[in-house]
Amino acid sequence: MRRIPKFLAAAVPLLLTGLIPLAPSASAATPVCAAVPVEAPAGAKIESVQAEHKTAYCQLTVTLTHSGRDHVKVAVALPDTGWTGRLQALGGSAYAAGDFDGLAQAVKDGYTGVTTDAGVSLDGLDTSWALTAPGQVDQTLLTNFATRSVHEEALIGKAVTQRYYHRPVAYSYWTGCSTGGRQGYSEAQNHAGDFDGILANAPAVDWTQFAVATLWPQIVMNQSHDFPSTCVLSAFRTAAVQACDARDGVTNGIVDRPDECSYDPRTLVGTKVVCDGQEFTVTAADAEVMRKIWAGPTDERGRKLWSGLPKGADFTWLAGTTPGPDGTLVAPGFPVAVKWVQSFLEKQAGFDTSKLTYGQFADLFRQSVREYDDVIGTSDPDLSAFRRAGGKLITFVGANDQLIPPGGTLSYRREVERTMGGAHRVNDFYRLFSAPGVEHCFGGGGPEPTNALGQLVDWVEKGKAPATLTAASADGKTRNLCPLPSVSRYTGGDPAVASSYRCR
């Protein structure tokens, strides 16, 4: 399988570090690694069940179909020893529905692991499955990818586990980031009883808006006929960090609240920057491009459609420029957004998004919501069924997320609060944490959660709600994350130690 880019990876194993599983219960001899009978979920038909023994676990792969043309694989990894009675389902990234590489780590942590390919490509940037013919979307595969296969993953994972061990799963958990985060929210919204706990980070909620909105930087550059070089874009980013870094009381190269950073890119006009031996002068046109990218997409009347790239975030994926065939700079556009427009909106695999005008962009944004919100929007703020079922949901978003601007998740959370009685009541079952300086799912130099799944397990099984998420940066600095609406503030002392910060 071709590896997808680092920042598109679900990165779930990194989020599990420090998890201390419950002591495994005493069990009989290791079951024989062999196929077991599996009942098909409603609307599906089982095509095959295959068993393969791998190091430390038995993997049963169930293949099912809904139309006779789709062939969905659900892999269930069953530990030879040390099963804790828990199940962990793993989500995907970009246009990939699952994480087969993460099964071994789930087993190591004492879980039955389960994931699915939804019948689509394992390459997260491959949407060749989207069309049955030019102009015709494969609705079966899109439904699989959007919602259905995640639910079936839960049903099959539990059923296979019970057949194999002759006892039911005691607790079931979902883990995922990016697309995996969106899948977790889909489960909370649509299938409240599937999981006791959901860890859904940097979620692509409001997919139908996000998947068009992140094409905005390409639209801006093409319509402005101005393509700032890598050096110029880096200079804007550096200047924004320098202007807003100290607002939280400590200077550490991180903008804690990019949404509150009022840095004006026009202050950099006339500055000379050097990249690869070539000198560039920042122009007013460059500053206007950067202003629009940070402000986020608008419609024809200037009304805001979505959040922009956070000030201080890496620009490469959403707003990076590269030399074109003739050597002049071009904006290739964010691949996830380009693929969505090509495959699902224009329904032409070769459609050229670089030719889109501002008006056409706004039309596509509205079309995406109108045509697909009921399919993959994942934007229903009513989580009352999940709350009634006793479910717990933890999410963290990187304040420097350069792929899915965190404003989308923050907006969704506000809608949940309005729907369900305010932040205090919502925090009883759903807690959202912002990670200053962290990029998409991981990376960026800020404090990343070190034991998020372990803290979710404690909340589900012991009733211990996380007052903070323990977090640390790659260089060993610690700083715990606070559940919104509270934020972490420096109170004095060593800024590299968590005890120097408080939630306020």
Protein Blocks (a to p, Z undefined) as FASTA:
>chain_A
ZZddfklpgolmmmmgoiacddddddddddddddddddddehiacfbdcddddehiacdd
ddddfkopaccdddddddfbhpahiacddddehjbfbdfklmmmmmmnopacdddeklpa
fbfkbcklmpgbghiacfklmmmmmmmmmmmmmmmmmmmmmmmnopacfbdcdddehjlm
mmmmmmmmmmmmlpmbdcdehiaehklmmmmmmmmmmmmmmmnopacdfklmmmmmmmmm
mmmmmmnopaehiafblmlpccdfklmgoiacdeehiacdddfklmmmmmmmmnopadfk
opafbdcddehiafklmmpccddfkopacdebjfklmmmmmmmmnopakbcfklpcfklm
mmmmmmmmmmmmmmmnopafblklmmmnopacdddddfklckbccklmmmmmmmmmmmno
pjklmmmmpccdddehiaehiahiiacdfblmmmmmmmmmnopacfbacdddfkopacdd
dddfbdcddebdjfkbfklpccZZ
